[in-house]
């Protein structure tokens, strides 16, 4: 099997989870990704080969992204060609963005490999959100064509949520149904550890959020909410992740005088991150409201649930497809006062924390990765696992 991703393998939980699944199923797995210094917790497993191409990612203007994508597409094409000449590749899976990376699989497709495109994010909506691209404008139409041609080339399409599936299916004619593989965590890392919780000495009320540091993830609202809880001096916030918004968020923490209560802890390897999040009393998903976030089903939400943590989340349609008010404490996006009130409510009510966590964990059983592994293997290989 070959998995292609314009991203960093060690930072990508979905890619690592899929690679582990294929290794467990007995496949030799080749991952083609960006150059990075970190190593995944999976590396060292027999049968896993990570090909880090001499390409890195930097966030900039849309034209800059096009150049990066082209460099990676060309490099991935030649790496796949080399692999397909010496191996019998059963299938190639490409994860967007961009969708056109799926064409890097052409050398293997010519030799009979099955081609799968995993639509983690709908590109037109993502770029409209990030760069303010006008819908129905020229660039929007180009992105729609890019999506349509890429999907037509693939033998199978998969995606992360019902909302994204419905959106893409309405504008892409594809002979095979789009398979939904929820953005749920790897259960070998994210699980309830009752012993760890029982042994923990409580000296603070820890609120956690892990996220790319970009405006759409609402981290400024979360930080501001902590400034409204000065009467609860033992409430602390830890944010894990990296991104373009780091300097602005650091400045906000400083301006609000929250240096002793809010810590931006940067990136951590996935296995280490799971242990750090296990210390949390509450996990928060404070997404801002945009057309793109309305269809998101964030993996971070499922990760808190899998760890047995109560969750506060922005009330957005994509999230409400999976959880109700019985399992998640919802707040209006961008409302720091409402978010502060929700944190205080859970701070004061341990019973409510337990109820939300247990109900969410029960609902999560229908979406967990172990429930869709067979769907994933069948989508990738085209063969029933029944």
Order of alpha helices (4+ residues) and beta strands (2+ residues): beta-alpha-beta-beta-alpha-beta-alpha-beta-alpha-alpha-beta-alpha-beta-alpha-beta-alpha-beta-alpha-beta-alpha-beta-alpha-beta-alpha-beta-alpha-alpha-alpha
